Amino acid sequence: MTSPLSRSRSRRATSSIAVRVAHAVLGGLMALGWLLLPVTRPGAGDPPEWPGKGPVVEEVSAAPGQGGTSADDLVLPVVAVVVAGSLAAYASVRRIRRARTRTTPGKAVPGTVPLAELDRLVRKSLVVTDDCVRTSAEELDSAAALCGREAVGAYAEAVAFARSELMVAFRLRQRLDDTAPDDEETRRRTLEEIRARCAEAGRRLDAEAAGFDLLRALERSTPAAVESAEARFRELAHRAPAAQATLAGLHERYAPSASLPVAGHVEQAKDRLVFATTHLNRARQSLDRSEVARATAYLRAAEGAIGQADVLLTGVDRLAAELDAAADRLPTALAGAEADLERARAVPAGAVGGALSGRVAHTRSVVADVRRETENGPYDPLDALRRLVRTAAALAGTPALGRDEERERVLLDEACPVAVSAVTAADDFVATHRAVVGPEARTRLAEAERHLARSPLGFADVQRADALAREARQLAERDVRTYGNPYAGPEGDGVRGAVLGGILRGNSVQDGDMSAGAAPSTDTSSADTSGGVAPDSGASGGGASGGGAAADISTGDVSADSAPAEGAASSSVPTGAVASGAVASGAVPTGAVASGGVASFGGPRTRYRRAVSAPAPVRTGSATPPPGP
């Protein structure tokens, strides 16, 4: 349907075009008649019989050369035609230019997506494709653990190709954010290339998804996959207390800002493990009832939660090692900075400019601050090393001191661990909060990884990677704060973290629109994570936690799930009880945005609610971003 205003505009535009065409035709006919007029008038051999013609007129009529068409007769018609054609060309060019740059409603060029809509589609494509690549890599690791790295070689190449295309797309997006070209055509071409890169990455993953499913053959190897997932779960459950002790030690030895990148990691890991033990128990129960489709869906969700718990716990151990290494490097870095100050003092007074004296004063101040922090109490080794290396590099790069390649190499070695720590921490945060992290943070993170992967690696690349990674972390944390809790189900069931981490596909930020600031819907019907209560029917089975009471799922259309076992707390992994899961009711139409699917290779293919009631997993999603209008 169209509005009356649109129909009236269309009629006025049509009538205006008809008037212009009529004017052009009339002008052409008049010009043609003017050209033919001298040819069709009477010649000299047939003088007109004018009554009362005098002698003077007869002399003019009989003058030589006046009886035919002369060149002078064609001058004015030709000039008129040229002027008319020039005016018509100018009017046409002006109309085309006005149609391209107009801001008022009008008739758009057929098939052209408005620039604002194209930008929104690009943001969505970046988020969706990044999620698909991350999920495919995680699924690939699970398959490699069962089948070996050689068996998944072709699929690893597909993931690497998709990641390379995505990195180029992120680089183009970063270039747009940095330069912001005023030329609309340039911006449109760049956005179209980004969408094409994302689509190509998605197509490659989709092309390999079917073969990957045959390789894993979860429907045939579900018992072995469940046992492997249970073994990983038990390993992580034993690592959680050690990670908690490591984090407590960091709080004692270093400043609070030192352990800030992993604040809450242990609690989040335990939350993922609660979700994993629930779904591993239910996968085992489904196998006991020969319901392989349900078992496969539960297993995929459990594997995703176990993978993210591993990321969170590993982040704590890695940060502890990085802080200790930075603390060990600080004395050497302080000595190197003081040596640079001595070199600066040795420069003749006449060669010292304002830039050198200013850098010397700044370096002396930073060295004093770092030394005071290390001597007086808890401090942040990574931040101290970052400030010291940045200041020393600025001083060592002063032309008055001359170039020292050995010193440049030492500074690069000292700067690399700081940048790697920032990039890794940002990547872990995005991976475990991917459902609400928008395209800006992902773009900065990808650009940081690109700078850090350059060969040969320069000091400027390392500094740029460090700055971009910290900006990415800030933007990602802003996104999480803006969107808040994406799940309104019961506490302690682990589903909240599963939705936040993209394990269950609830309402996410796939459109990439972070400007509105509206939180995603917390309606459990839209998030596909119903928190209803259904009593246990008494079924039991083995699980990741070693047995105990387990929840049961009624057959058919499932409308509720089991309640958490009494005494199970959200801050610890239950050993004899199972927290509630996340299975919602109702059929979901294929292609729904909030699919509630379980993430897998190539994207969220197995729809969670459909899988627990259907005889076989149903692929309903795609890694390829949706085409534009």
Secondary structure, 3 states (H helix, E strand, C coil): CCCHHHHHHHHHHHHHHHHHHHHHHHHHHHHHHHHHHHHHCCCCCCCCCCCCCCHHHHHHHCCCCCCCCCHHHHHHHHHHHHHHHHHHHHHHHHHHHHHHHCCCCCCCCCCCCCHHHHHHHHHHHHHHHHHHHHHHHHHHHHHHHHHCCCCCHHHHHHHHHHHHHHHHHHHHHHHHHHHCCCCHHHHHHHHHHHHHHHHHHHHHHHHHHHHHHHHHCHHHHHHHHHHHHHHHHHHHHHHHHHHHHHHHHHHHHCCCCCCHHHCCHHHHHHHHHHHHHHHHHHHHHHHHCCCHHHHHHHHHHHHHHHHHHHHHHHHHHHHHHHHHHHHHHHHHHHHHHHHHHHHHHCCCHHHCCHHHHHHHHHHHHHHHHHHHHHHHCCCCHHHHHHHHHHHHHHHHCCHHHCCCHHHHHHHHHHHHHHHHHHHHHHHHHHHHCCCCCCHHHHHHHHHHHHHHCCCCCCHHHHHHHHHHHHHHHHHHHHHHHHHCCCCCCCCCCCHHHHHHCCCECCCCCCCCCCCCCCCCCCCHHHHCCCCCECCCCCCECCCCCCCCECCCCCCCCCCCECCCCCCCCCCCCCCCCCCCCCCCCCCCCCCCCCCCEEEECCEEEEEHHHHCCCCCCCECCCCCCCCCC
